[in-house]
Amino acid sequence: MAVTIDQGPHDGPDMIIPANEASPKRSFGEHISHIFKAFTTKDGLVGDYDYAFLFTPNIPFMSKPKRTAPFFGLQDRMPVILALLLGFQHALAMLAGIITPPIIISGSANFDATTEQYLVSTSLIVCGILSAIQVTRFHLYKTPYYIGTGLISVVGTSFAIIPVATKGLAQMYGNGMCPTAADGTKLPCPEGYGAILGTASLCALLEIGLSFMTPALLKKLFPPIVTGPTVTLIGVSLIQSGLQDWAGGAGGCFGRPETGIFQNCPTNFAPHPLPWGSAEFIGLGFSVFVSIILFERFGAPIMKSLSVILGLLVGCIIAAACGYFDRSGIDAAPVASFIWVHIFPLSVYGPLILPLMAVYLILMMEAIGDITATCDVSRLQVEGKLFDSRIQGGILADGINGMLAGLCTITPMSTFAQNNGVIALTRCANRKAGYAACFFLIVMGLFSKFAAALTSIPSAVLGGMTTFLFASVAISGIRIIATVPFTRRTRFILTAAMSLGFGAILVPNWFSYVFTYTGGNKAKAGFFDAIVLVLETGKHLQIILRLT
């Protein structure tokens, strides 16, 4: 079993760099022989890896083994069982982040349980397929450009789209693009969701075009003082929805209406209905939140990287034991699902163009930071031509993935940072683990019953998890801000940007009544809607202030 034992960065010859620097390619027969040995020999299947290292918990006052696990580099040989195990760990580490955006957005579009289950299934499938593009890395013929990083740079459904999508859908219900019943009940809006997908696919061209610029120039145009506050404001704006779910739900039961089916959460007909904010809901969410902290503090390496999903599992067990689960959706769900089982009419919604272009700028800068971190934990060079090529390929793949995701009925993708923690904890940067993660994500998505089980999780349990996740997004933005020297100028810029950014989050309708136009000119009305949408979204306000 070949492993990398040096501690310094390296970028030895591999199969993703220019041909004149690469090691000789294997013949087809050699590939077959290598695969045969991997699956038929003990060394190929199991190897001599210390599997106990992954499962040994960090118990206080107990002696800790001094031996460290070997590090598996990008192209090192590794046992098949270990690759599958670590790939499954990567997939589980991504799971919570992948399923959260489609659940929240489908709630904003008032989709039924069947459509929500489809979106969760499709999100898993699409993330698996598009992650494989990042991990594989393709060379564009007769050009110096690539698609993908060639690292374990997995992608998941972006959180940055959630504020834009929820505000956009609310605006569509307000202007009549989305249907509303006579009694004011909001009906499902596939046209609005299709408009988000179509506009997002169009705006992905911005990131695709910017990918051909040098990373140094991109960092100069969009420095940390722009991207850091933006990421922070995204996280802060999402925490509100997380806490609403924690207390029972962000739907019709929020606000504790005194009449109707939403007097209790999620409805009066739920297996265990309770008013919004009940102590039982708070306790359910708290069980998830505390479990995440305990797994992170005392768990084994494999548990630390899965702390969020394990905390969710603890909450689900408690909720099931107390009768909060409704299994009717699981029983009614089909056995399997795939992309395009449900389709949505694609269109371009003008007011969303500017906000979504800002989203892709955020995703681009996040990708640069995440790819840099992946190279660092993978013990690869973080400067030079090969590193710049990985950045270029990663941004290009990010833009293409955003476009493909829209065509596959899912909102834009982003490079996931949490998997860098998995690489650091397990000491495995091998792409075989990345491919295994893609495989498991696709399998999870294909089985619709699995998605139905995820969508049936009580809102209070989900809220305990999403509040933690959204807070981690805000902290990531603070970490980016911390790289900026705090001079008088930067403090002034941050103050001006954050004042309106936080203000728009705290008072989201502060600009809703400025324009009073009610005429029939749709272009003019759309222009006003775009201005309102930008000025009522905190992160867009601070970007405008910073760039001006």
C-alpha positions as CSV (number, residue, x, y, z in Angstrom):
1,M,0.0,0.0,0.0
2,A,1.6,3.3,-1.2
3,V,1.1,6.3,1.1
4,T,2.6,9.7,1.3
5,I,4.6,10.2,4.5
6,D,6.2,13.6,4.1
7,Q,4.6,16.6,5.8
8,G,5.3,19.3,3.2
9,P,3.2,20.4,0.2
10,H,3.8,18.5,-3.0
11,D,2.3,18.3,-6.4
12,G,3.9,15.3,-7.9
13,P,3.2,14.2,-11.5
14,D,-0.3,13.0,-11.9
15,M,-2.7,12.4,-14.7
16,I,-4.4,15.8,-14.6
17,I,-1.4,18.0,-15.6
18,P,0.1,18.6,-19.0
19,A,1.2,15.5,-20.8
20,N,4.9,16.5,-20.8
21,E,4.9,16.5,-17.0
22,A,2.8,13.4,-16.5
23,S,3.9,9.8,-15.7
24,P,3.4,7.2,-18.5
25,K,-0.2,6.1,-19.0
26,R,-1.2,2.6,-18.3
27,S,-2.4,0.4,-21.1
28,F,-5.9,-1.1,-21.1
29,G,-4.6,-4.5,-20.0
30,E,-2.7,-2.9,-17.1
31,H,-5.8,-1.1,-16.0
32,I,-7.8,-4.4,-16.0
33,S,-5.0,-6.1,-14.1
34,H,-4.9,-3.3,-11.5
35,I,-8.7,-3.4,-11.0
36,F,-8.6,-7.2,-10.7
37,K,-5.9,-7.1,-8.0
38,A,-7.7,-4.4,-6.1
39,F,-10.9,-6.5,-5.7
40,T,-9.3,-10.0,-5.3
41,T,-6.4,-9.5,-3.0
42,K,-6.3,-8.6,0.7
43,D,-3.9,-5.8,0.1
44,G,-6.2,-4.3,-2.6
45,L,-9.4,-4.7,-0.6
46,V,-8.4,-4.0,3.0
47,G,-4.7,-3.1,3.1
48,D,-3.0,-2.6,6.5
49,Y,-4.8,0.7,7.4
50,D,-5.6,1.3,11.1
51,Y,-9.3,1.4,10.8
52,A,-9.6,1.7,14.6
53,F,-8.2,5.2,14.2
54,L,-11.4,6.4,12.6
55,F,-13.7,5.0,15.3
56,T,-11.8,5.7,18.5
57,P,-13.7,8.4,20.4
58,N,-12.0,11.3,22.2
59,I,-12.9,10.4,25.8
60,P,-11.7,12.8,28.5
61,F,-8.9,11.6,30.8
62,M,-8.2,8.6,28.6
63,S,-4.8,8.1,27.0
64,K,-4.6,8.8,23.3
65,P,-2.6,6.7,20.9
66,K,0.5,8.5,19.6
67,R,0.4,6.6,16.2
68,T,-1.1,8.7,13.4
69,A,-2.8,7.2,10.4
70,P,-0.9,7.4,7.0
71,F,-1.8,10.2,4.6
72,F,-3.2,9.2,1.2
73,G,-2.2,11.6,-1.5
74,L,-4.0,12.5,-4.6
75,Q,-2.8,9.6,-6.7
76,D,-1.7,7.1,-4.0
77,R,-3.0,3.6,-4.0
78,M,-5.5,2.9,-1.3
79,P,-7.7,-0.1,-0.3
80,V,-11.1,-0.4,-1.9
81,I,-12.9,-0.8,1.4
82,L,-11.2,2.3,2.8
83,A,-12.1,4.3,-0.3
84,L,-15.7,3.3,0.0
85,L,-15.8,4.0,3.7
86,L,-14.3,7.4,3.4
87,G,-16.4,8.2,0.3
88,F,-19.5,7.3,2.3
89,Q,-18.2,9.6,5.1
90,H,-17.8,12.5,2.6
91,A,-21.4,11.8,1.2
92,L,-22.9,11.9,4.7
93,A,-20.9,15.1,5.6
94,M,-22.6,16.7,2.6
95,L,-26.1,15.3,3.2
96,A,-27.4,18.0,5.5
97,G,-26.2,20.8,3.3
98,I,-27.6,19.3,0.2
99,I,-31.1,18.6,1.4
100,T,-31.7,21.9,3.2
101,P,-32.0,24.4,0.3
102,P,-34.6,22.3,-1.7
103,I,-36.7,21.8,1.4
104,I,-36.7,25.5,2.3
105,I,-37.3,26.7,-1.3
106,S,-40.0,24.1,-2.0
107,G,-41.7,25.4,1.2
108,S,-41.5,29.0,-0.2
109,A,-43.1,27.8,-3.4
110,N,-45.8,25.9,-1.5
111,F,-45.1,22.6,-3.3
112,D,-46.8,19.4,-2.2
113,A,-44.9,16.6,-0.5
114,T,-44.4,14.7,-3.7
115,T,-42.7,17.6,-5.4
116,E,-40.6,18.3,-2.3
117,Q,-39.4,14.7,-2.3
118,Y,-38.5,14.9,-5.9
119,L,-36.4,18.0,-5.4
120,V,-34.5,16.4,-2.5
121,S,-33.9,13.2,-4.6
122,T,-32.8,15.2,-7.6
123,S,-30.5,17.4,-5.6
124,L,-28.7,14.4,-4.3
125,I,-28.4,12.9,-7.8
126,V,-27.3,16.1,-9.5
127,C,-24.7,16.8,-6.7
128,G,-23.2,13.4,-7.2
129,I,-23.0,13.8,-11.0
130,L,-21.6,17.4,-10.9
131,S,-19.2,16.6,-8.1
132,A,-17.7,14.0,-10.4
133,I,-16.9,16.7,-12.9
134,Q,-14.9,18.7,-10.3
135,V,-13.1,15.5,-9.1
136,T,-12.3,14.3,-12.6
137,R,-11.0,17.5,-14.3
138,F,-11.2,17.7,-18.1
139,H,-8.8,19.4,-20.4
140,L,-10.3,21.7,-23.1
141,Y,-8.8,20.6,-26.4
142,K,-6.0,22.8,-27.8
143,T,-6.3,25.3,-25.0
144,P,-4.5,25.8,-21.6
145,Y,-7.9,25.6,-19.8
146,Y,-9.5,22.9,-17.7
147,I,-12.9,22.0,-16.3
148,G,-12.7,20.8,-12.7
149,T,-10.0,20.8,-10.1
150,G,-8.9,17.2,-10.0
151,L,-9.3,17.2,-6.2
152,I,-12.0,16.2,-3.7
153,S,-13.8,19.4,-4.5
154,V,-17.4,18.2,-4.1
155,V,-20.4,20.4,-4.8
156,G,-23.7,20.8,-3.2
157,T,-26.8,23.0,-3.5
158,S,-25.9,26.5,-2.6
159,F,-27.2,28.3,0.5
160,A,-26.6,31.7,-1.2
161,I,-29.6,31.2,-3.4
162,I,-32.1,30.7,-0.5
163,P,-32.6,34.4,0.4
164,V,-32.9,35.4,-3.3
165,A,-35.3,32.6,-4.1
166,T,-37.5,33.1,-1.0
167,K,-37.8,36.8,-1.5
168,G,-38.3,36.4,-5.3
169,L,-41.1,33.9,-4.7
170,A,-42.7,36.2,-2.2
171,Q,-42.6,39.0,-4.7
172,M,-44.1,36.8,-7.4
173,Y,-47.0,36.0,-5.1
174,G,-47.4,39.7,-4.5
175,N,-47.5,40.7,-8.2
176,G,-49.7,37.9,-9.3
177,M,-47.2,35.7,-11.1
178,C,-47.8,33.0,-8.6
179,P,-51.4,31.9,-7.9
180,T,-53.3,32.7,-4.7
181,A,-56.7,31.2,-3.7
182,A,-59.7,33.4,-3.0
183,D,-59.2,33.1,0.7
184,G,-55.6,34.3,0.4
185,T,-54.0,30.9,0.6
186,K,-50.8,30.7,-1.5
187,L,-51.0,27.9,-4.1
188,P,-48.1,25.9,-5.6
189,C,-46.0,28.0,-8.0
190,P,-44.1,25.8,-10.5
191,E,-43.9,28.8,-12.8
192,G,-42.1,30.9,-10.2
193,Y,-39.7,28.1,-9.5
194,G,-39.1,27.6,-13.2
195,A,-38.3,31.3,-13.5
196,I,-35.7,31.0,-10.8
197,L,-34.1,28.0,-12.6
198,G,-34.2,29.7,-16.0
199,T,-32.7,33.0,-14.7
200,A,-30.1,31.1,-12.7
201,S,-29.0,29.2,-15.7
202,L,-28.7,32.4,-17.7
203,C,-26.7,34.2,-15.0
204,A,-24.3,31.3,-14.7
205,L,-22.7,32.7,-17.9
206,L,-21.2,35.4,-15.7
207,E,-19.1,32.9,-13.7
208,I,-18.2,30.9,-16.8
209,G,-16.8,34.1,-18.4
210,L,-14.9,35.2,-15.3
211,S,-13.3,31.8,-15.0
212,F,-10.9,32.7,-17.8
213,M,-9.5,35.6,-15.8
214,T,-6.4,35.0,-13.6
215,P,-7.1,34.2,-9.9
216,A,-5.0,37.2,-8.9
217,L,-7.1,39.6,-10.9
218,L,-10.3,38.1,-9.6
219,K,-9.1,38.5,-6.0
220,K,-8.2,42.1,-6.8
221,L,-11.6,42.9,-8.3
222,F,-13.5,41.0,-5.5
223,P,-11.3,41.2,-2.4
224,P,-12.2,39.6,1.0
225,I,-13.7,42.9,2.2
226,V,-16.4,42.4,-0.4
227,T,-16.9,38.6,-0.1
228,G,-16.5,38.3,3.7
229,P,-19.4,40.5,4.7
230,T,-21.5,39.0,1.9
231,V,-21.1,35.5,3.2
232,T,-21.7,36.7,6.8
233,L,-25.0,38.4,5.8
234,I,-26.2,35.3,3.9
235,G,-25.7,33.2,7.1
236,V,-27.3,35.8,9.3
237,S,-30.4,36.1,7.1
238,L,-30.8,32.3,7.0
239,I,-30.6,31.9,10.8
240,Q,-34.0,33.5,11.1
241,S,-35.7,30.7,9.0
242,G,-33.7,28.1,11.0
243,L,-35.0,29.4,14.3
244,Q,-38.6,29.6,13.0
245,D,-38.4,25.9,12.1
246,W,-36.8,25.1,15.5
247,A,-39.9,26.6,17.2
248,G,-42.3,24.5,15.0
249,G,-42.1,25.7,11.4
250,A,-41.8,28.7,9.1
251,G,-45.1,28.0,7.3
252,G,-48.7,29.0,8.1
253,C,-48.4,28.1,11.8
254,F,-45.8,30.8,12.4
255,G,-47.4,33.6,14.3
256,R,-49.8,31.3,16.1
257,P,-53.1,32.0,14.2
258,E,-56.2,31.6,16.3
259,T,-58.3,29.9,13.6
260,G,-57.8,27.6,10.7
261,I,-55.8,24.4,10.1
262,F,-52.6,26.2,11.1
263,Q,-53.4,26.8,14.7
264,N,-50.9,24.0,15.4
265,C,-47.6,23.1,13.7
266,P,-47.3,21.8,11.1
267,T,-51.1,21.6,10.8
268,N,-53.9,20.5,13.1
269,F,-53.9,17.1,11.3
270,A,-50.3,16.2,12.1
271,P,-49.6,13.2,14.3
272,H,-48.5,15.4,17.2
273,P,-49.7,18.9,16.6
274,L,-48.6,21.7,18.9
275,P,-48.8,25.5,18.8
276,W,-45.7,27.3,17.4
277,G,-43.1,27.9,20.0
278,S,-44.2,25.1,22.3
279,A,-41.6,23.8,24.8
280,E,-41.7,20.4,23.1
281,F,-40.5,21.8,19.8
282,I,-37.8,23.8,21.5
283,G,-36.6,20.7,23.3
284,L,-36.5,18.6,20.0
285,G,-34.4,21.2,18.3
286,F,-32.2,21.6,21.4
287,S,-31.5,17.8,21.4
288,V,-30.1,18.1,17.8
289,F,-28.1,21.2,18.7
290,V,-26.5,19.7,21.8
291,S,-25.8,16.4,20.1
292,I,-23.9,18.2,17.3
293,I,-21.7,19.8,20.0
294,L,-21.1,16.5,21.9
295,F,-20.2,14.6,18.7
296,E,-17.8,17.3,17.7
297,R,-16.2,17.5,21.1
298,F,-15.9,13.8,22.1
299,G,-16.5,11.9,18.9
300,A,-14.1,9.7,17.0
301,P,-12.6,11.2,13.8
302,I,-15.3,9.7,11.6
303,M,-18.0,11.1,14.0
304,K,-16.5,14.6,14.2
305,S,-16.9,15.1,10.4
306,L,-20.5,13.6,10.7
307,S,-21.5,15.6,13.8
308,V,-24.3,17.5,12.0
309,I,-25.9,14.4,10.4
310,L,-25.4,12.4,13.6
311,G,-27.1,15.2,15.6
312,L,-30.0,15.1,13.1
313,L,-30.2,11.4,13.6
314,V,-30.5,11.7,17.4
315,G,-33.3,14.3,17.0
316,C,-35.1,12.0,14.5
317,I,-34.9,9.0,17.0
318,I,-36.4,11.2,19.8
319,A,-39.1,12.6,17.5
320,A,-40.0,9.1,16.3
321,A,-40.2,7.8,19.8
322,C,-42.5,10.7,20.8
323,G,-44.8,10.3,17.8
324,Y,-43.9,13.3,15.8
325,F,-43.2,11.5,12.5
326,D,-45.8,11.2,9.8
327,R,-45.0,8.2,7.6
328,S,-47.8,8.7,5.1
329,G,-45.4,10.5,2.8
330,I,-42.9,7.7,3.0
331,D,-45.5,5.0,2.2
332,A,-46.9,7.0,-0.7
333,A,-43.5,7.8,-2.3
334,P,-42.4,5.7,-5.3
335,V,-39.5,3.3,-4.9
336,A,-37.2,5.2,-7.3
337,S,-36.8,8.7,-8.7
338,F,-34.6,10.5,-11.3
339,I,-34.0,13.8,-12.9
340,W,-37.0,15.3,-14.9
341,V,-39.6,13.1,-13.3
342,H,-41.1,16.5,-12.5
343,I,-40.4,19.5,-14.8
344,F,-41.0,23.2,-14.5
345,P,-41.5,25.8,-17.2
346,L,-38.3,27.7,-17.6
347,S,-38.3,31.4,-18.0
348,V,-36.3,34.5,-17.2
349,Y,-37.6,36.8,-14.4
350,G,-36.0,40.2,-14.9
351,P,-36.0,41.3,-11.2
352,L,-33.9,38.3,-10.3
353,I,-31.1,38.9,-12.8
354,L,-29.0,41.3,-10.7
355,P,-29.5,39.4,-7.4
356,L,-28.5,36.1,-9.1
357,M,-25.5,37.7,-10.8
358,A,-24.4,38.7,-7.3
359,V,-25.0,35.1,-6.1
360,Y,-22.6,33.8,-8.8
361,L,-19.9,36.3,-7.8
362,I,-20.2,35.0,-4.3
363,L,-20.0,31.4,-5.4
364,M,-16.9,32.2,-7.5
365,M,-15.1,33.8,-4.6
366,E,-16.2,31.0,-2.3
367,A,-14.8,28.5,-4.8
368,I,-11.4,30.2,-4.9
369,G,-11.2,30.0,-1.1
370,D,-12.5,26.4,-0.9
371,I,-10.2,25.1,-3.6
372,T,-7.2,26.8,-2.0
373,A,-8.2,25.2,1.3
374,T,-8.6,21.8,-0.4
375,C,-5.1,22.1,-2.0
376,D,-3.7,23.0,1.5
377,V,-5.2,20.0,3.4
378,S,-4.4,17.8,0.4
379,R,-0.7,18.8,0.8
380,L,-0.5,20.3,-2.7
381,Q,1.0,23.6,-3.8
382,V,-1.1,26.7,-3.2
383,E,0.8,28.8,-5.7
384,G,2.2,28.5,-9.2
385,K,0.8,27.5,-12.6
386,L,-0.7,24.2,-11.6
387,F,-2.5,25.8,-8.6
388,D,-3.8,28.6,-10.8
389,S,-5.0,26.0,-13.3
390,R,-6.9,24.2,-10.6
391,I,-8.6,27.5,-9.6
392,Q,-9.5,28.3,-13.2
393,G,-10.9,24.8,-13.7
394,G,-12.8,24.9,-10.5
395,I,-14.5,28.2,-11.2
396,L,-15.3,27.1,-14.8
397,A,-16.8,23.9,-13.5
398,D,-18.7,25.8,-10.8
399,G,-20.3,28.0,-13.5
400,I,-21.1,25.1,-15.8
401,N,-22.5,23.2,-12.9
402,G,-24.8,26.1,-12.0
403,M,-26.2,26.1,-15.6
404,L,-26.5,22.3,-15.7
405,A,-28.2,22.3,-12.3
406,G,-30.9,24.7,-13.5
407,L,-31.5,22.5,-16.6
408,C,-31.8,19.5,-14.2
409,T,-34.5,21.3,-12.1
410,I,-32.2,22.2,-9.2
411,T,-30.9,25.6,-8.0
412,P,-27.2,26.6,-8.4
413,M,-24.4,24.5,-7.0
414,S,-21.4,25.6,-4.9
415,T,-18.2,24.0,-3.8
416,F,-18.6,22.6,-0.3
417,A,-16.0,23.6,2.3
418,Q,-17.0,21.1,5.0
419,N,-15.3,18.2,3.1
420,N,-12.0,19.9,3.7
421,G,-12.5,19.0,7.3
422,V,-13.1,15.4,6.4
423,I,-9.8,15.3,4.4
424,A,-7.9,16.8,7.4
425,L,-9.4,14.4,9.9
426,T,-9.1,11.2,7.9
427,R,-5.8,12.2,6.2
428,C,-7.1,11.1,2.8
429,A,-7.0,13.4,-0.2
430,N,-7.3,10.5,-2.7
431,R,-9.7,11.0,-5.6
432,K,-11.0,7.5,-5.2
433,A,-12.8,8.6,-2.0
434,G,-14.2,11.5,-4.0
435,Y,-15.6,9.1,-6.7
436,A,-17.1,6.9,-4.0
437,A,-18.8,9.9,-2.5
438,C,-20.4,10.7,-5.8
439,F,-21.5,7.2,-6.2
440,F,-23.2,7.1,-2.8
441,L,-24.9,10.5,-3.4
442,I,-26.4,9.2,-6.6
443,V,-27.6,6.0,-5.0
444,M,-29.2,8.0,-2.1
445,G,-31.0,10.1,-4.7
446,L,-32.3,7.2,-6.8
447,F,-34.2,5.7,-3.9
448,S,-37.1,8.0,-3.5
449,K,-38.1,6.5,-0.1
450,F,-34.9,7.9,1.3
451,A,-35.8,11.4,0.2
452,A,-39.3,10.9,1.5
453,A,-37.9,10.0,4.9
454,L,-35.8,13.2,4.9
455,T,-38.7,15.4,4.0
456,S,-40.8,13.9,6.7
457,I,-38.4,15.0,9.4
458,P,-40.2,17.4,11.8
459,S,-39.5,21.1,11.4
460,A,-38.2,21.4,14.9
461,V,-35.6,18.7,14.4
462,L,-34.6,20.2,11.1
463,G,-34.4,23.7,12.6
464,G,-32.0,22.6,15.3
465,M,-29.7,21.4,12.5
466,T,-30.1,24.3,10.0
467,T,-29.6,26.9,12.7
468,F,-26.2,25.4,13.4
469,L,-25.4,25.1,9.6
470,F,-26.5,28.7,8.9
471,A,-24.5,30.0,11.8
472,S,-21.4,28.2,10.4
473,V,-22.0,30.1,7.1
474,A,-21.9,33.4,9.0
475,I,-18.8,32.4,10.8
476,S,-17.1,31.5,7.5
477,G,-17.8,35.1,6.4
478,I,-16.2,36.4,9.6
479,R,-13.2,34.3,9.0
480,I,-12.8,35.9,5.5
481,I,-13.2,39.3,7.0
482,A,-10.5,38.5,9.6
483,T,-7.9,38.2,6.7
484,V,-8.4,42.0,6.0
485,P,-6.2,44.4,8.0
486,F,-8.4,46.6,10.2
487,T,-7.4,50.1,9.1
488,R,-9.5,53.2,9.4
489,R,-10.5,52.8,5.8
490,T,-11.6,49.2,6.0
491,R,-13.5,49.8,9.3
492,F,-15.4,52.7,7.5
493,I,-16.2,50.5,4.5
494,L,-17.4,47.6,6.7
495,T,-19.5,50.0,8.8
496,A,-21.2,51.6,5.8
497,A,-21.9,48.2,4.1
498,M,-23.0,46.4,7.2
499,S,-25.3,49.1,8.4
500,L,-27.7,48.7,5.5
501,G,-26.9,45.0,5.1
502,F,-28.0,44.2,8.7
503,G,-30.8,46.7,8.5
504,A,-32.4,45.1,5.4
505,I,-32.3,41.7,7.3
506,L,-33.9,43.1,10.4
507,V,-36.5,45.1,8.6
508,P,-37.0,43.2,5.3
509,N,-39.9,45.3,4.0
510,W,-38.3,48.7,4.6
511,F,-38.3,49.5,0.9
512,S,-41.5,47.8,-0.1
513,Y,-43.7,51.0,-0.3
514,V,-41.3,53.4,-2.1
515,F,-42.7,52.7,-5.6
516,T,-46.4,53.1,-6.0
517,Y,-46.7,52.3,-9.7
518,T,-49.8,50.2,-10.5
519,G,-50.0,50.6,-14.3
520,G,-49.9,48.0,-17.0
521,N,-46.3,48.5,-18.2
522,K,-44.8,45.2,-17.2
523,A,-41.2,46.3,-18.1
524,K,-41.5,49.3,-15.8
525,A,-43.1,47.2,-13.0
526,G,-40.4,44.6,-13.4
527,F,-37.7,47.3,-13.2
528,F,-39.2,48.6,-9.9
529,D,-39.5,45.0,-8.6
530,A,-35.8,44.5,-9.3
531,I,-34.8,47.6,-7.4
532,V,-36.9,46.5,-4.4
533,L,-35.5,43.0,-4.5
534,V,-31.9,44.2,-4.5
535,L,-32.5,46.8,-1.7
536,E,-34.4,44.4,0.5
537,T,-31.6,41.8,0.3
538,G,-28.8,42.7,2.7
539,K,-25.9,41.1,1.0
540,H,-26.7,42.9,-2.3
541,L,-26.8,46.3,-0.6
542,Q,-23.4,45.8,1.0
543,I,-21.8,44.7,-2.3
544,I,-23.1,47.8,-4.0
545,L,-21.9,50.1,-1.2
546,R,-18.4,48.4,-1.1
547,L,-17.9,48.5,-4.9
548,T,-18.9,52.2,-5.0
